Amino acid sequence: MINDETKELIAFYNVENLFLPDPPPMHKLDPTLSGLPNWDPRKYKNKLFKISHVFQLIEESEEVLPMLIGLAEIQGRKPLEDLVHLEPFHSNYGIVHYDSMDERGVDVALLYDKSKIEVVSSEPISYFFEIEDDNPANYDTTRDILFCKLKFREKIINIFVVHLPSKREKDVNKPKRDYILSDLRNHVVQSLSKKEPVIVLGDFNENPDDENLKKLLYGENFDKILNNPYVDLFKERKFSTFHFKDGLLFDQILLSAEFFNEDAYLHFKNAKVFNSEKLSTWDRKVTGRPFRTFAGKRYLGGYSDHFPVFITCSINPSNP
């Protein structure tokens, strides 16, 4: 086992609609800002507690908190500020977040341990898609990709946090995912051309064996640019979320080759889906699935409809 002082975790978690509580409606039929039924301060506080508890469980299991945490389905910066004030973060984590043009108002974000990580720069990568009608001003939007250039032990790491368009409505969003993943690959290649390592993490809304995810691992000349340790986990039927009867591993962390070199300052050791029983549903009919906050419009009070994922890396003491 890796000595706790020489290992670091990098995590991703789709937290399922971390929205601010809705103001009281003027009329019971008024639409809510969140789109969630009866999303009040009590349920919001319970949601924050549940998410913070997930990371307490990870810390208990691994004896260290992730130094980097990518998050998806966040509504604005305020919920993140409320989250990092709770245990186990104790305000020791910084926030990188930008409001996106997503129609549901959900964004991605990055939390980072301020004692270990310095943010050199950050920016959103936004996407707009024309709608085929007679009005050229009409366009569709989706979540941004969050790009951060970080410094860890005086070494640069480029990190991309993604939440790609969903497979709803017979996968009407597939062309969008195709385009975004192609553009993402260009950004990865650009970072690698500067001899800087890359991590891509998020909810891809595709499994590791889907063609788009396999294409992302290779450059234009079929040179390997990224490695996906979640390919093997998917073969082992490790799932982070479910759709009806299907187990899915949409949540993944991809890394460039440098992390697999034995002499790397941050060396990849293993990848996990954190499917703790404490995060799983109590319903015996769907045992082993995440204990979600909502099932449709029915409030369950759980954590999320996804399990978190994380990778463990060892620190090379000879490469400070």
N, C-alpha and C positions, 0 to 999 in steps of 0.2 A: 504493500500500500504506500502511496505517496505521503511523505511527511507533510503534515498540515501547513507548516510554514513555507513549504516549497511548491504548493499547488494553488491554482487559481481556477475559478469557474466562470464560464460565460453562458448566460441563459437567455431564453426567449419565452414569452408567455402571452398568448392571446387571452385577454382577461374577460371577454364577453361583456361589452357595453358598460364600461366604467363611465357613467354619465353623472353629471351634477343632478341633485334632486330637482324635480319640477316645482315651480311655484303653484300655490293652490289655484285650481281652475275657477273661473267665474261661473261656469256652468258645467255640470257633470259630463256633458257631451263635447266640451271643448277639446280640441286636439292638444297633446302634450308636446313640449319641446323635445323630449327624449324619444318619444314614440313608444315608451314603455308604460304599461298600465300601473297607475298609482305609485309612481316612482317618487317616494317621499324621503325626507331626511333619515328616518329610521332605517329604511332599506339601503340607502346610500352608505350610511355608517357601517352597516353590517357587511356590505360589499367591500368597503375598504379594509375592515378587520379581516375578512376572509382572504383577501389578496396578501395582506401583510403576513397572515398566518402561513400561507404557502411558503413564503421565504424563511419563516422561522423553522418550518419542517425541513426545508432544504439544508439550512444551517445545522440543524440537529443531525441530519443524515450524513452530511459531508464534512461537518466541523469547520466550515468556512462559508461565508456568504458569496454569491457571485459578485465579481468586481464590475461586471457589465451586465445589464439586463435590458434587452429589447422588449418593448410592449406594443400590443396592438389593441384596437378598439377602445381608444381613449378619446373622451370628448373634452378637448382643451387642456390647458396647463393646470388649472386649479385642482382637479382630482389628483394630479401627480404631486402637487405641493402638499395636499392633505395626506397622501400615502407616505411620503418620505419622512414625515414627522412621527410616524408610528414605529413601534418595534417591528423588526429588528434594525431599521434603518437609522433611527435617532438623528435625523437631519444630517447624516454624514454622506448622503448621496446627492449628487448634482443631477440636473434635468436638462436634456436637450429635446426640445419639442417645437414644432411649427404647426400652425393651423392650416389644414389642407382644404381643398375645394370639394371634398367628398360630399355627396348629396345627403348622407346620413350624419355628417358631422363627426365622423370618427377618424382618428389619426394614429400614427405610430409615434413612438418616443423611445428615448434611451435614458436609463438611469446609470450612473457611474459612481464608483467609490472615489470620493474626492481626495482621499489619502494616497491613492495609487495611480489615478488617471488624471491627465491634463487634456482638456479639449483644445486642440490647436485651431480647428475651424469646423464649421458645420453648415449645411445648407439642405433645403428640400429640393428634390427632383420631381417636378410636377408634370402631369400628363393631361392633355385635353383631346377629346375625340369628337370629330364632327358627326352630327346626326344627319342622316340622309333624309332631308325634306327640303322644302322650298325656301327656307329661311337660313341663309348662311351664318347668321349670328347664333344659331342653336348649336350647342356642343354639350358633350357629356364629360363628366369628371370622375376621378377616382382618388384613392389615397395616394399621397406622395410617397416616394422613397426617401428615407432620411439618410443622408451621407455625412459621416463624421470622420475627421482626421484626428486621431488621438495619439497621445504620447504616454507610453508605459515604460518605466525604467529607462528613459531617454531614447526609447525606440518608437518609431512611428508605426501605427496600425490604422488601416483604412477599414471602416465598418459601414455596411449598408443594412438598414432595417427596412423590411418590406412587409406589406400586406396586400397581396395581389387580388384582383377582382374575383369574385366568387363564381362557383359553378351553377348558380341558380338558373331556373328557367331554361332547362336543356342546354346549359353552358353557352348562353348567349354572349358571355364575356370572354370567350376563348380568344378572339382576335386581339382584344386588349391585352390579355396576358402574354400572347405571342409577341406583341410589339414591345411591351414593357421589359420582358425578359431579354429580348434582343438588344434593347438599349442598355439594360443593366450590364449585359456582357461587355458592351463597349466601354462602360465606365470601369469595370473590373480590369479590363486589358490596359486601359490608360493608367490606372494605379500601379499595376504590375510593371508597366514600362519604366516607372520611376524606381523600381527595385524596392517597392514598399509592399508588405504583406497585406492580405485582404481577408476579411470575414464578412460573409453574407448570411444574415439570419432573419427568420420571419415565418409568416404564414403564407406559403406559396399557392395555396388552394390547388396544389398538384402533389401527387405522391412521388417519392424518389425515383420510381421506375417510369414515370411519364416522360414522353419524348422531349418536352420543353425543358424539363429539369436535366435530362441527360445532355442536351445541347448546351446548356449553360456552363457545363464543366469543361468545354473545349473552345479554343479560339478559332479564328478563321482558317488557320492552317492545320486544324485538328490537333493542335498542341494542347496538352492538359493544362488548364489554368486554375481549376478548383477541384477539391476533393469533397465528396459527400459521405460522411460516416454514417448517415441515416439510411443509406441503401441496405446495409446489412441488417440494421434493426428492423426495417420494413419486411425483409425476407423472414425474419424471426417472428413476425406478426406482432411487433410492438407498435401500438397505435396511440396517437395523441388526441384524436377526436373520432366521432362516428357519425354516419348518416344512414338512418334506418338500420339495415343489417350490416352495412359495410364499415369495416375498420379502416381508418385513414391515417396517414402520417404526413399531414400538410405542413406541420411545424418542424423546421429543419435548420441546421447550422452548417454552412459550407465554408471551407477554408482553403487558402492557397497553399502551395507546396512547402513553403518555408516552415510551416508549423509541424511538418512531418520529418524534418531533418533532426537527427539525433543531437546535433550541437546547437539547435535553435534555442534562443533565450526563452521562448514560450513554446513548449513541445506538447503536441496533442497526445493524450493518453486514451481517452474513451469518450463515448457519447451516450446519453441516457434520455429516456422518456421518464419523467418523474411521475409515475402513475401510482403513487402511494394510496393505500387503502383509505387513508383519512381524507383524500380528495375525491374518492369514488362514491357513486350513488349507493344509497341503501336499498334501492329497488332490486329485488332478486331476479326480476325478469330481464334486467339489463345490467347484470353484475359486471364489474370491471370497467364501467364507463365513467366519465367525469360527472361529478355532482354539480349540475349546472344551476345558474341563477334563475333562468326561466325555461319552461318547456312551452313553446308557443307564447301565449299570453298568461300562462299559469305561473305564478311566482312560487319557486321552490326554495329560494334562500341559500343556494349553494355557491360554489366558488366560480366555476366557469364551465363552458361546454368544451374546453380544451384542457389537456394536461400541459404543464410546462415542460420544456426540454432544456438540457444544458450539456456542455462539454467540460471535461476536466483537462487542464494542461499542467505540466510540471515546469518549474522554473529551473533553468540551467545555471547553477552557481558560477560556472566558469565563463558565462557570457552575460555579465551584469548589464 
